[in-house]
């Protein structure tokens, strides 16, 4: 699928989003108020993204964002509520799920929810990875520790890349940003995923901040930040690069955004979950044999579909001050296979087997395109100059 086709597919999303439904708008407004008041999990604001259902406590003082998949309820992060209400709200939500014959699984849970369940024999946990954390005020010191990082920033500046913050009204549904998003999605090895990695954020910027990289008057990359209100900080929800983004563009986006949120008084920033990362220094909780084999297989063979190690190295090179462990927590003394299946279904938005099939097809296609590019470089160069290269970014300066 070409970038132009993806771009056309994205346009109707902005126009006919379910969030245009009055009842859903009302629900989202209620949830937004609670997130801005109690949002502690780094992914708290993401429960407002399209495709996520919202549940409110009987008292109206808590919200849970979730999707139904494989006979389970997969929760994004944790219940959003006052810390003193966490156990009661989780119990209320669990009881309602059971009344519908469903089990509960939390994906992306942080320390607060893990403290609630780690000693409970009725629940099991899996370490998903870790997320890097900074106090933005200490960002200059982090950069000073790595000469190669400063060189990347200088390289981008020398190539004429500039970064500025765009107001939400300007960025929302901007055709240039959507074009870059379509290009970025085209280069992914996996089909577009949803749930906690929903690519469609440009229609609902609201409280988000957007920083845009331009070169010679053209938009080449952007980053979207979502608030983490209870921690006075921000999650870098997306870092999106187009075909013509030069080396160092992502680093310059991060540098500019970090300095901007520091200037506005923020004290917390994270790049989000680095899957399978072991940098938090936490030992993987006891897990069933089948799960250990699956995780080992993903680490060894999953790079063709998702470069876990590359993503982890990218985040680590910015010298985080700390790494926070992130968990999946599910009902059952031993982590159940159905929970893993439900999580995969939540992200794929359908049957996980279909996602795997589509991923394999994309991987084969990308391999063939890569081979063709190496075998007939003059053809790819000619097509690139005409702006019709599919699936491969232009050569970066």
C-alpha positions as CSV (number, residue, x, y, z in Angstrom):
1,X,0.0,0.0,0.0
2,X,1.5,3.3,-1.1
3,X,1.8,6.5,1.0
4,X,-0.8,8.2,-1.2
5,X,-3.3,5.4,-0.5
6,X,-2.7,5.5,3.2
7,X,-3.0,9.3,3.1
8,X,-6.4,9.0,1.4
9,X,-7.5,6.4,4.0
10,X,-6.6,8.8,6.8
11,X,-8.7,11.7,5.5
12,X,-12.1,10.1,6.2
13,X,-11.0,9.3,9.8
14,X,-10.8,13.0,10.5
15,X,-14.2,13.7,9.0
16,X,-16.3,10.7,10.1
17,X,-14.7,9.8,13.4
18,X,-16.9,8.1,16.0
19,X,-15.9,10.9,18.3
20,X,-18.4,13.1,16.3
21,X,-21.3,11.2,17.9
22,X,-22.8,13.5,20.6
23,X,-23.0,10.8,23.2
24,X,-19.4,9.8,22.7
25,X,-18.4,13.5,22.8
26,X,-20.1,13.8,26.2
27,X,-18.3,10.6,27.4
28,X,-15.0,11.8,26.1
29,X,-15.4,15.2,27.8
30,X,-16.1,13.5,31.2
31,X,-13.1,11.2,30.7
32,X,-10.9,14.1,29.7
33,X,-11.8,16.0,32.9
34,X,-10.8,13.0,35.0
35,X,-7.6,12.4,33.0
36,X,-6.6,16.0,33.4
37,X,-7.3,15.7,37.2
38,X,-5.9,12.3,38.0
39,X,-3.8,11.1,35.0
40,X,-0.7,9.5,36.5
41,X,0.1,6.6,34.2
42,X,2.1,7.8,31.2
43,X,-0.5,6.5,28.8
44,X,-3.5,8.0,30.7
45,X,-4.4,10.5,28.1
46,X,-4.3,7.9,25.3
47,X,-7.6,6.3,26.6
48,X,-9.2,9.3,24.8
49,X,-8.0,8.0,21.4
50,X,-10.5,6.6,18.9
51,X,-11.6,3.0,19.3
52,X,-11.2,2.9,23.1
53,X,-14.4,2.3,25.2
54,X,-14.9,4.2,28.4
55,X,-16.2,3.0,31.7
56,X,-17.1,5.3,34.6
57,X,-17.3,4.3,38.3
58,X,-20.7,4.5,40.0
59,X,-19.5,7.6,42.0
60,X,-18.4,9.2,38.7
61,X,-14.9,9.9,40.1
62,X,-12.9,7.4,38.0
63,X,-12.6,6.3,34.4
64,X,-11.2,3.2,32.7
65,X,-10.3,3.0,29.0
66,X,-10.5,-0.5,27.5
67,X,-11.2,-2.7,24.4
68,X,-12.9,-6.0,24.3
69,X,-10.9,-8.8,22.7
70,X,-10.9,-12.5,22.8
71,X,-13.4,-12.7,25.6
72,X,-11.4,-10.4,27.8
73,X,-11.4,-6.7,28.7
74,X,-8.0,-5.2,27.9
75,X,-7.4,-2.0,29.9
76,X,-5.1,0.7,28.7
77,X,-2.7,1.4,31.6
78,X,-4.7,1.6,34.8
79,X,-7.9,3.1,36.2
80,X,-7.7,6.9,36.2
81,X,-8.7,8.0,39.7
82,X,-7.4,9.3,43.0
83,X,-4.7,7.1,44.5
84,X,-6.8,6.4,47.5
85,X,-9.6,5.0,45.3
86,X,-7.5,2.8,43.1
87,X,-8.3,-0.5,44.8
88,X,-12.0,0.2,45.1
89,X,-12.3,1.3,41.5
90,X,-10.4,-1.7,40.2
91,X,-12.7,-4.0,42.2
92,X,-15.8,-2.3,40.9
93,X,-14.6,-2.5,37.3
94,X,-13.7,-6.2,37.8
95,X,-17.1,-7.0,39.2
96,X,-18.8,-5.5,36.2
97,X,-16.6,-7.4,33.8
98,X,-17.4,-10.6,35.6
99,X,-21.1,-9.8,35.4
100,X,-20.7,-9.9,31.6
101,X,-18.7,-13.1,31.7
102,X,-15.4,-11.4,30.9
103,X,-11.9,-11.5,32.4
104,X,-9.7,-8.5,32.9
105,X,-6.2,-7.8,31.7
106,X,-4.2,-4.5,32.2
107,X,-1.7,-3.6,29.6
108,X,0.9,-0.9,30.3
109,X,0.5,-0.8,34.0
110,X,2.9,1.2,36.0
111,X,4.1,1.1,39.6
112,X,0.8,2.1,41.3
113,X,-1.2,-0.7,39.9
114,X,1.6,-3.2,40.2
115,X,1.8,-2.5,43.9
116,X,-1.9,-3.3,44.1
117,X,-1.6,-6.8,42.4
118,X,1.9,-8.1,42.8
119,X,1.2,-10.0,46.0
120,X,-2.3,-11.1,45.0
121,X,-2.2,-14.9,44.1
122,X,-5.3,-14.5,41.9
123,X,-3.4,-12.3,39.5
124,X,-0.3,-12.8,37.4
125,X,2.2,-10.3,35.9
126,X,4.5,-10.0,32.9
127,X,7.2,-7.4,32.6
128,X,6.6,-5.8,29.2
129,X,9.7,-3.7,29.2
130,X,10.6,-0.2,30.5
131,X,10.1,3.4,29.7
132,X,12.8,6.1,30.0
133,X,12.2,9.1,32.1
134,X,13.8,12.6,32.4
135,X,13.2,15.8,34.3
136,X,13.3,18.1,31.3
137,X,15.2,20.7,33.3
138,X,18.2,18.2,33.3
139,X,18.0,17.6,29.6
140,X,21.1,19.7,28.7
141,X,23.2,17.6,31.1
142,X,21.9,14.4,29.4
143,X,23.0,15.8,26.0
144,X,26.4,16.8,27.4
145,X,27.2,13.2,28.1
146,X,27.1,12.0,24.5
147,X,29.2,13.7,21.8
148,X,27.6,11.7,19.0
149,X,24.2,13.0,20.0
150,X,25.3,16.6,19.8
151,X,26.8,15.8,16.4
152,X,23.5,14.6,15.2
153,X,21.8,17.8,16.3
154,X,24.4,19.9,14.5
155,X,24.1,17.8,11.3
156,X,20.3,18.4,11.2
157,X,20.8,22.1,11.7
158,X,23.5,22.3,9.1
159,X,21.1,20.7,6.6
160,X,18.6,23.5,7.3
161,X,16.2,21.6,9.5
162,X,14.3,23.9,11.9
163,X,11.8,22.9,14.6
164,X,8.9,24.9,15.9
165,X,5.8,24.3,18.0
166,X,2.5,24.5,16.1
167,X,-0.7,25.6,17.8
168,X,-3.3,22.8,17.9
169,X,-5.6,24.7,15.6
170,X,-2.9,24.9,12.9
171,X,-1.7,21.3,13.3
172,X,-5.1,19.6,13.5
173,X,-5.9,17.8,10.2
174,X,-3.0,19.7,8.5
175,X,-2.5,18.0,5.1
176,X,1.3,18.3,5.3
177,X,1.4,16.5,8.6
178,X,-1.0,13.8,7.3
179,X,1.3,13.3,4.3
180,X,4.3,12.7,6.6
181,X,2.2,10.4,8.8
182,X,1.2,8.4,5.7
183,X,4.9,8.1,4.6
184,X,5.9,7.0,8.1
185,X,3.2,4.3,8.2
186,X,4.3,3.0,4.8
187,X,7.8,2.3,6.1
188,X,6.6,0.3,9.1
189,X,7.0,-3.5,8.9
190,X,3.8,-4.1,10.7
191,X,0.3,-3.0,9.5
192,X,-1.0,0.1,11.4
193,X,-1.7,-0.8,15.0
194,X,-4.3,0.8,17.4
195,X,-5.2,0.8,21.1
196,X,-2.2,2.3,22.9
197,X,-0.3,3.1,19.7
198,X,-3.1,4.6,17.7
199,X,-1.6,6.6,14.8
200,X,-4.7,8.8,14.4
201,X,-4.1,11.7,16.8
202,X,-4.1,14.7,14.4
203,X,-7.9,15.0,14.6
204,X,-8.0,15.2,18.4
205,X,-5.0,17.4,19.6
206,X,-6.9,19.2,22.3
207,X,-4.4,19.3,25.2
208,X,-1.5,17.8,23.2
209,X,1.5,19.7,22.0
210,X,2.9,19.4,18.5
211,X,6.4,20.2,17.3
212,X,7.1,20.2,13.6
213,X,10.4,19.9,11.7
214,X,10.8,21.7,8.4
215,X,13.5,21.8,5.8
216,X,13.5,24.3,2.9
217,X,9.8,25.1,3.6
218,X,8.7,21.4,3.6
219,X,7.4,19.5,6.6
220,X,9.6,16.5,7.1
221,X,8.8,15.2,10.6
222,X,6.7,16.0,13.7
223,X,6.2,14.8,17.3
224,X,3.0,14.7,19.3
225,X,3.2,15.0,23.1
226,X,0.3,14.0,25.4
227,X,-0.1,15.3,29.0
228,X,0.7,13.3,32.1
229,X,-1.1,15.7,34.5
230,X,-0.6,14.1,37.8
231,X,3.2,14.0,37.2
232,X,3.4,17.4,35.7
233,X,4.8,16.1,32.5
234,X,4.4,14.7,29.0
235,X,4.5,11.5,27.0
236,X,6.2,11.7,23.6
237,X,3.3,9.8,22.0
238,X,4.5,9.9,18.4
239,X,7.8,10.7,16.6
240,X,7.0,10.6,12.9
241,X,9.5,11.1,10.1
242,X,8.8,11.4,6.4
243,X,10.9,10.2,3.5
244,X,13.0,13.3,3.2
245,X,13.9,13.7,6.9
246,X,17.6,14.0,7.2
247,X,19.7,12.3,9.9
248,X,19.4,14.1,13.2
249,X,15.8,15.3,12.6
250,X,14.2,13.1,15.3
251,X,16.9,14.2,17.8
252,X,16.4,17.8,17.0
253,X,12.6,17.4,17.5
254,X,13.2,15.8,20.9
255,X,15.7,18.5,21.9
256,X,13.4,21.4,21.0
257,X,10.4,19.8,22.6
258,X,12.3,18.9,25.8
259,X,13.6,22.5,26.2
260,X,10.1,23.9,25.5
261,X,8.4,21.8,28.2
262,X,11.1,22.6,30.7
263,X,10.6,26.3,30.0
264,X,6.9,25.8,30.8
265,X,7.7,24.2,34.1
266,X,7.2,20.5,33.4
267,X,9.2,18.1,35.6
268,X,8.5,14.7,33.9
269,X,9.0,13.4,30.4
270,X,9.0,10.0,28.9
271,X,9.4,8.4,25.4
272,X,7.0,5.6,26.5
273,X,7.4,1.9,26.6
274,X,10.4,0.2,25.1
275,X,9.1,-3.3,24.6
276,X,11.2,-6.2,26.0
277,X,13.7,-3.7,27.5
278,X,15.5,-4.9,30.6
279,X,16.9,-1.5,31.5
280,X,14.7,-1.0,34.6
281,X,16.8,-3.7,36.3
282,X,13.7,-5.7,37.3
283,X,13.7,-9.4,37.2
284,X,11.0,-10.9,35.1
285,X,8.2,-12.2,37.4
286,X,7.8,-16.0,37.4
287,X,6.2,-17.0,34.2
288,X,4.8,-20.1,32.6
289,X,7.1,-22.1,30.2
290,X,5.1,-21.3,27.1
291,X,5.3,-17.5,27.7
292,X,9.1,-17.7,28.3
293,X,9.4,-19.5,24.9
294,X,7.2,-16.9,23.2
295,X,9.2,-14.0,24.5
296,X,12.4,-15.6,23.6
297,X,11.2,-16.2,20.1
298,X,10.0,-12.6,19.8
299,X,13.4,-11.3,20.9
300,X,15.3,-13.5,18.4
301,X,13.0,-13.5,15.4
302,X,10.8,-10.5,15.8
303,X,13.2,-8.0,14.4
304,X,12.0,-8.5,10.9
305,X,8.6,-7.1,12.0
306,X,9.6,-4.7,14.8
307,X,13.1,-3.7,15.8
308,X,12.8,-3.9,19.6
309,X,16.6,-3.6,20.1
310,X,16.9,-0.6,17.8
311,X,14.0,1.3,19.5
312,X,15.5,0.5,22.9
313,X,19.0,1.8,21.8
314,X,17.4,4.9,20.3
315,X,15.8,5.8,23.6
316,X,18.8,4.9,25.7
317,X,21.2,7.1,23.8
318,X,19.5,10.2,25.3
319,X,20.8,9.1,28.8
320,X,17.5,8.8,30.7
321,X,17.7,9.6,34.4
322,X,15.7,6.5,35.2
323,X,13.8,3.6,33.6
324,X,10.3,2.6,34.9
325,X,9.2,-1.0,34.6
326,X,5.9,-1.5,32.7
327,X,3.7,-4.6,33.2
328,X,0.8,-6.6,31.8
329,X,-1.4,-7.8,34.7
330,X,-4.0,-10.5,34.1
331,X,-6.4,-12.6,36.1
332,X,-5.1,-16.1,36.9
333,X,-2.3,-17.4,39.1
334,X,-0.4,-18.1,35.9
335,X,-0.4,-15.6,33.0
336,X,-3.0,-17.2,30.6
337,X,-2.5,-17.6,26.9
338,X,-5.8,-16.0,26.2
339,X,-4.5,-12.8,27.8
340,X,-1.7,-12.6,25.2
341,X,-4.1,-13.3,22.4
342,X,-6.5,-10.6,23.7
343,X,-3.6,-8.1,23.9
344,X,-2.6,-8.9,20.3
345,X,-6.3,-8.5,19.2
346,X,-6.5,-5.2,21.0
347,X,-3.6,-3.8,19.0
348,X,-4.5,-5.3,15.7
349,X,-8.2,-4.2,16.0
350,X,-9.2,-7.7,14.8
351,X,-8.0,-11.3,14.6
352,X,-4.3,-11.6,15.6
353,X,-3.7,-14.2,13.0
354,X,-4.8,-11.7,10.3
355,X,-2.3,-9.2,11.7
356,X,0.5,-11.8,11.6
357,X,-0.4,-12.7,8.0
358,X,-0.4,-9.0,6.9
359,X,2.9,-8.5,8.7
360,X,4.5,-11.4,6.8
361,X,3.1,-10.1,3.5
362,X,4.5,-6.6,4.3
363,X,7.9,-8.1,5.3
364,X,8.1,-10.1,2.0
365,X,7.2,-7.0,0.0
366,X,9.8,-4.9,1.8
367,X,12.4,-7.5,1.3
368,X,11.7,-7.6,-2.5
369,X,11.7,-3.8,-2.7
370,X,15.0,-3.8,-0.9
371,X,16.5,-6.4,-3.3
372,X,15.2,-4.5,-6.3
373,X,16.7,-1.3,-5.0
374,X,20.1,-2.9,-4.6
375,X,20.0,-4.7,-7.9
376,X,18.7,-1.8,-10.0
377,X,19.8,1.3,-8.1
378,X,19.5,3.6,-11.1
379,X,15.8,2.8,-11.4
380,X,15.1,3.6,-7.7
381,X,17.1,6.8,-7.9
382,X,15.0,7.9,-11.0
383,X,11.7,7.0,-9.3
384,X,12.8,8.7,-6.1
385,X,13.5,11.9,-8.0
386,X,10.1,11.7,-9.5
387,X,8.7,11.3,-5.9
388,X,7.0,8.0,-6.5
389,X,9.2,5.6,-4.6
390,X,7.0,3.2,-2.5
391,X,7.9,1.7,0.8
392,X,11.4,3.1,1.0
393,X,12.5,6.5,2.2
394,X,14.6,8.7,0.0
395,X,18.3,8.7,0.6
396,X,19.0,11.0,3.5
397,X,21.6,13.7,3.1
